[in-house]
């Protein structure tokens, strides 16, 4: 019997756990789910719990974590990205395969030779974005190259959103994944990409003012903003000479303009702790980031300071959140980002009957002979409820399928890996399509 260890039972782990537990019998697996909250883990394991064990684990406890890793054959880390390296070191020490949905940190690449020597798979960036975006992009890129196409542009945008029938707020957004990651999105360096042969760098404080208009057939208009370092993927995708390569994030139209208010005020800063008086209200919290206003009119002060239309959509979005209200903050300490997150978690929670939605779109422009073409490949997935979400399915299922491939000896590569080869993208995308996660392509000839 092969043993699989899942570290973390958060929002994105539901479908991963369900898939592995349901297939445990036919695959001769035993699944262990370890989380700080065993009650939460048991909810996700559900009725199929006879094929799984649930254990309480503080993942920062190196001894307990290492002992669990040592007693399993493959580890899937669903912990915060900052904790993956601890898990990877455990797996190297105890000679275990490990999968994560997160970006590869530089420190992990330094372990590539040791992982290869030990015959281990350290497979990363295998969730949604990064993950399904890599799989689907590489399948199309390899196909186009095999047909003799010359690539001119590749643009890829992904968003975790709320389904249209559950979209009942002016932001067009609700949380379906880690709220902290949403609040801190875009921080940690300038977004960089190449467009028409010219390099572009967007610092964080300008990121949400430089948006692209994105149309997804059947689902309308979105804002797209650049996501981290797109340039490194030129080599990863074999597109070193391509004139345009951009990877980005999708939000509903109007979201970015309103979110930029928090960025400009400094409310997304996580670098210091605020003093929070017991009587602080949300209006006094936001007022603290503005120059003193003699009349105490927060609306006038905010709109004047940032040059906003006092009666425009952005002010309506802020009003809906309670920015101008006198509700108590309800926390006694925290960074600006933590306090903002506290407000948003109250306002942007998925309701009992709500569904989320994933939208991904790749656009390729290429030449073949004398003809130039545009190919779009779009993925839209709606969740089933607030546990079995589209986010959980699109993050967890690629990991679960990859775990099966690794344990069954169907992954020949060793070392620190990304899901870029046909040996990974073909079986994973084919099974995802069987599970209802499928791309739709549209192609057109471009005018001369």
C-alpha positions in Angstrom: 0.0 0.0 0.0 1.3 3.5 -1.0 0.8 6.3 1.4 -0.1 9.9 0.4 0.3 12.8 2.9 -1.6 16.0 2.3 -0.4 18.9 4.4 -3.1 21.5 4.8 -6.9 21.3 4.5 -7.7 24.9 3.5 -10.1 26.3 0.9 -8.3 24.8 -2.1 -7.9 21.3 -0.8 -11.4 19.9 -1.0 -11.3 18.4 -4.5 -7.8 17.1 -4.1 -8.8 15.2 -1.0 -12.1 13.9 -2.5 -10.3 12.6 -5.6 -7.5 10.8 -3.7 -9.8 9.3 -1.1 -12.3 8.1 -3.7 -9.6 6.4 -5.7 -7.7 5.0 -2.7 -9.3 1.5 -2.9 -8.6 0.9 -6.6 -5.2 2.5 -6.5 -4.1 0.8 -3.2 -3.5 4.1 -1.4 -3.9 5.3 2.1 -4.4 9.0 2.4 -3.4 11.1 5.5 -4.7 14.7 5.8 -2.8 16.8 8.3 -4.0 20.1 9.4 -4.0 22.4 12.4 -7.8 22.0 12.5 -8.6 18.2 12.3 -12.3 19.2 12.4 -11.9 21.0 9.1 -10.0 18.1 7.6 -12.7 15.6 8.6 -15.3 17.8 6.9 -13.3 17.6 3.6 -12.6 13.8 4.0 -16.4 13.3 4.4 -18.2 10.0 4.0 -15.2 8.3 2.4 -13.2 8.6 5.6 -12.5 4.9 5.9 -9.8 5.3 3.3 -8.2 8.3 5.0 -6.6 9.3 8.3 -6.9 12.7 9.8 -4.2 14.0 12.1 -3.7 17.3 13.9 -0.5 19.0 12.9 1.1 22.4 13.5 3.2 22.4 10.3 5.8 24.7 12.0 6.6 21.8 14.3 9.6 20.5 12.4 9.8 17.2 14.4 6.1 16.3 14.0 6.1 17.3 10.3 9.3 15.4 9.5 8.0 12.2 11.2 4.8 12.4 9.1 6.8 12.9 5.9 9.0 9.9 6.7 6.1 7.6 7.0 4.6 8.3 3.6 5.6 7.8 0.0 4.4 11.1 -1.6 3.7 14.5 0.0 1.3 17.2 -1.4 1.9 20.5 0.3 -1.1 22.7 0.5 0.5 24.9 3.1 1.3 28.6 2.6 4.0 29.0 0.0 6.5 30.3 2.5 6.4 26.8 4.2 7.1 24.7 1.1 10.8 24.8 1.5 10.7 23.2 4.9 8.6 20.4 3.5 10.9 20.0 0.5 13.9 19.7 2.8 12.0 17.0 4.8 11.2 15.2 1.6 14.9 15.3 0.5 16.0 14.0 3.8 13.5 11.1 3.9 13.6 10.4 0.1 10.0 11.2 -0.7 8.3 12.8 -3.7 6.6 16.1 -3.2 4.0 18.2 -5.2 3.0 21.8 -4.6 0.7 24.2 -6.5 3.0 27.2 -5.9 5.7 29.1 -7.8 9.2 27.5 -7.4 11.3 29.6 -5.0 14.9 30.1 -6.1 16.2 28.1 -3.2 14.4 25.0 -4.5 16.2 25.1 -7.8 19.5 24.7 -5.8 18.2 21.2 -4.8 17.6 20.0 -8.3 20.8 17.9 -8.6 20.2 16.3 -5.2 16.6 15.5 -6.0 17.7 13.9 -9.3 20.5 11.9 -7.6 17.9 10.6 -5.1 15.4 9.7 -7.9 12.8 12.1 -6.5 10.1 14.2 -8.2 9.7 17.7 -6.8 6.8 18.9 -9.0 5.6 22.5 -8.6 3.4 25.1 -10.2 0.7 22.5 -10.6 -2.5 24.1 -9.5 -4.6 26.6 -11.5 -2.3 29.6 -12.1 0.4 28.5 -12.0 -0.6 25.0 -13.2 -3.4 24.5 -15.7 -2.2 27.6 -17.4 1.2 25.9 -18.0 -0.4 22.7 -19.1 -2.8 24.2 -21.6 -0.3 26.8 -22.9 2.4 24.2 -23.6 0.0 21.9 -25.4 -1.0 24.6 -27.8 2.6 26.0 -28.2 4.0 22.6 -28.9 1.2 22.0 -31.5 1.7 25.3 -33.2 5.5 24.8 -33.4 5.0 21.3 -34.8 2.8 22.9 -37.5 5.6 25.3 -38.4 4.1 28.4 -36.9 6.2 31.5 -35.9 4.9 32.8 -32.6 4.4 36.6 -32.4 2.5 37.0 -29.1 1.3 35.0 -26.1 -1.0 36.6 -23.5 -2.5 34.6 -20.6 -4.9 35.9 -18.0 -6.6 34.0 -15.1 -9.1 35.1 -12.5 -10.8 33.5 -9.5 -14.2 35.3 -9.5 -17.8 34.8 -8.5 -20.3 33.1 -10.8 -22.7 35.5 -12.5 -25.8 34.2 -10.6 -24.0 34.9 -7.3 -22.6 38.3 -8.4 -24.6 40.6 -6.1 -22.1 43.3 -5.2 -20.6 46.2 -7.1 -17.1 44.8 -6.9 -18.1 41.6 -8.8 -15.9 39.6 -6.4 -16.1 37.2 -3.5 -13.4 35.1 -1.9 -12.9 31.5 -3.0 -9.2 31.2 -2.0 -6.8 32.6 0.6 -8.0 36.2 1.3 -4.5 37.2 2.4 -3.1 36.4 -1.0 -5.8 38.6 -2.6 -5.0 41.6 -0.3 -1.2 41.3 -1.0 -1.5 40.6 -4.7 1.1 42.3 -6.9 3.5 43.1 -4.1 7.1 41.9 -4.0 8.5 43.6 -7.0 7.5 45.2 -10.3 5.4 43.4 -12.8 7.5 42.9 -15.9 6.7 41.7 -19.4 7.4 42.4 -23.1 5.0 43.9 -25.6 5.8 44.5 -29.2 9.5 44.0 -28.5 9.7 46.6 -25.8 10.2 45.8 -22.1 7.6 47.1 -19.6 8.0 47.3 -15.8 5.1 48.4 -13.7 5.8 49.2 -10.0 3.2 48.0 -7.4 1.9 51.5 -6.8 0.9 51.8 -10.5 -0.1 48.2 -11.1 -3.9 48.7 -10.8 -3.9 51.7 -13.1 -2.4 49.8 -16.1 -5.1 47.4 -17.0 -6.0 45.6 -20.2 -9.5 45.2 -21.5 -10.2 41.5 -21.9 -13.3 40.0 -23.5 -14.2 36.3 -22.8 -16.9 35.0 -25.1 -20.2 34.5 -23.3 -18.9 36.1 -20.0 -18.3 39.7 -20.9 -15.6 42.2 -20.1 -12.8 42.0 -17.5 -9.9 44.0 -16.3 -6.5 42.3 -16.7 -3.4 43.4 -14.8 0.1 42.1 -15.2 1.1 39.3 -12.9 4.7 39.2 -11.4 7.5 38.3 -13.7 6.3 37.2 -17.2 9.8 37.5 -18.7 11.1 34.4 -17.0 8.6 32.3 -18.9 10.1 33.1 -22.3 12.8 30.5 -21.6 10.4 28.2 -19.7 8.0 28.1 -22.7 10.8 28.2 -25.3 9.8 31.6 -26.5 13.0 33.5 -26.1 12.5 35.6 -29.3 8.8 36.3 -29.0 8.0 40.0 -29.2 5.0 39.9 -26.8 4.6 37.8 -23.7 2.3 38.8 -20.8 0.8 36.8 -17.9 -1.9 38.4 -15.8 -4.8 38.3 -13.4 -8.5 38.9 -14.3 -11.0 40.9 -12.3 -14.4 42.2 -13.3 -14.4 45.6 -15.0 -14.1 48.4 -12.5 -12.5 46.3 -9.7 -9.0 47.5 -10.3 -9.9 51.2 -10.2 -11.5 50.8 -6.8 -8.8 48.5 -5.5 -6.2 51.1 -6.4 -7.7 53.3 -3.7 -6.5 50.9 -1.1 -3.1 50.7 -2.7 -2.6 54.5 -2.9 -3.7 55.0 0.7 -1.3 52.3 1.9 -4.1 50.0 3.3 -2.5 46.9 1.7 0.8 47.5 3.5 1.7 44.4 5.7 5.1 45.7 6.9 4.1 47.3 10.2 1.5 47.0 13.0 -1.0 49.8 13.7 -2.2 50.9 17.0 -6.0 50.2 17.0 -8.0 52.1 19.6 -10.9 50.2 21.0 -13.4 52.7 19.5 -11.9 52.8 16.0 -14.5 52.6 13.3 -14.0 51.8 9.7 -14.3 55.4 8.7 -11.7 56.4 11.3 -9.4 53.6 10.0 -9.5 54.9 6.5 -9.3 58.5 7.6 -6.0 57.7 9.3 -4.3 57.4 5.9 -5.5 60.8 4.7 -4.3 64.4 5.3 -6.3 66.0 8.1 -9.6 67.4 6.9 -10.9 70.5 8.8 -14.5 69.6 8.3 -14.1 65.8 8.9 -15.9 64.9 5.7 -14.2 61.6 4.8 -16.0 61.3 1.4 -14.8 64.7 0.3 -11.3 64.2 1.8 -10.9 60.9 0.0 -12.3 61.9 -3.3 -10.3 65.1 -3.3 -7.0 63.4 -2.3 -7.2 60.8 -4.9 -9.0 62.7 -7.6 -12.1 60.6 -7.6 -15.5 61.5 -8.9 -17.5 62.1 -5.7 -20.6 60.5 -7.2 -18.8 57.9 -9.4 -18.7 54.1 -9.4 -15.5 53.8 -7.3 -17.1 55.8 -4.4 -20.2 53.6 -4.7 -18.0 50.5 -4.4 -16.2 51.9 -1.3 -19.5 52.9 0.2 -20.9 49.4 -0.2 -17.9 48.0 1.7 -18.6 50.3 4.6 -15.5 52.5 4.2 -17.5 55.6 5.3 -19.5 53.8 8.0 -19.3 53.8 11.8 -19.1 50.1 12.3 -16.4 49.2 14.8 -13.2 47.6 13.3 -13.4 44.8 15.8 -9.7 44.1 16.0 -7.2 45.3 18.6 -4.1 45.1 16.5 -2.8 44.3 13.0 -1.1 45.6 9.9 -3.1 47.8 7.5 -3.4 44.8 5.2 -4.6 42.6 8.0 -7.3 45.1 9.0 -8.4 45.5 5.4 -8.6 41.8 5.0 -10.8 41.6 8.2 -13.3 44.0 6.5 -13.2 42.2 3.2 -13.8 38.8 4.7 -17.0 40.1 6.2 -18.1 41.6 2.9 -16.8 39.2 0.3 -17.6 35.9 1.8 -19.3 33.3 -0.4 -22.9 32.9 0.9 -24.6 29.6 1.6 -26.0 29.4 -1.9 -23.2 31.1 -3.8 -20.9 29.7 -6.4 -17.5 30.9 -7.6 -16.1 30.9 -11.1 -12.7 30.5 -12.7 -11.9 32.2 -16.0 -8.7 31.7 -17.9 -7.9 32.9 -21.4 -4.8 32.4 -23.6 -4.4 34.4 -26.8 -1.7 33.4 -29.3 -0.8 35.4 -32.4 1.3 33.6 -35.0 2.3 33.5 -38.6 2.3 30.4 -40.8 3.6 31.1 -44.3 2.0 34.4 -45.5 -1.0 34.1 -43.2 -1.3 35.6 -39.7 -3.7 34.1 -37.2 -5.1 34.8 -33.7 -6.0 31.8 -31.6 -7.9 32.2 -28.2 -8.3 29.3 -25.8 -10.7 30.0 -22.9 -11.6 28.0 -19.8 -14.6 28.8 -17.6 -15.5 26.6 -14.6 -18.3 27.3 -12.1 -18.3 25.9 -8.6 -21.0 23.6 -7.3 -21.2 25.2 -3.8 -19.0 27.1 -1.4 -17.0 24.0 -0.5 -16.8 22.2 -3.8 -15.7 25.4 -5.5 -14.3 26.0 -9.0 -11.1 27.2 -7.3 -10.8 24.0 -5.3 -11.4 21.8 -8.4 -8.9 23.6 -10.6 -6.2 23.8 -8.0 -6.7 20.4 -6.5 -7.5 18.1 -9.4 -4.3 18.7 -11.4 -2.3 17.8 -8.2 -4.3 14.7 -7.6 -3.9 13.4 -11.1 -0.2 14.1 -11.0 0.1 12.3 -7.7 -1.4 9.2 -9.4 1.0 9.5 -12.3 4.0 9.8 -10.1 3.0 6.9 -7.8 2.3 4.7 -10.8 5.7 5.3 -12.4 4.3 7.4 -15.3 6.5 10.4 -14.7 10.0 9.7 -16.0 11.6 13.0 -15.2 13.3 13.6 -11.8 14.4 16.7 -9.9 12.7 20.1 -9.6 10.0 20.1 -12.3 7.4 22.2 -13.8 4.4 20.7 -15.7 5.6 21.5 -19.2 6.1 18.2 -21.0 3.6 16.2 -22.9 4.0 13.3 -20.5 2.3 15.5 -17.9 0.1 17.9 -19.9 -1.6 15.3 -22.1 -2.8 12.9 -19.3 -3.7 15.7 -16.9 -5.6 17.8 -19.4 -7.3 14.7 -20.9 -8.6 13.6 -17.5 -9.6 17.2 -16.5 -11.7 17.3 -19.6 -13.4 14.1 -18.5 -14.1 15.9 -15.2 -15.7 18.9 -16.9 -12.7 21.2 -17.0 -12.2 21.9 -20.7 -10.9 24.7 -22.9 -12.8 26.1 -25.9 -10.7 27.4 -28.8 -11.6 30.1 -31.4 -9.3 31.0 -34.3 -9.4 33.7 -36.9 -7.3 34.9 -39.8 -5.9 38.4 -39.1 -6.1 41.1 -41.8 -2.9 42.0 -43.7 
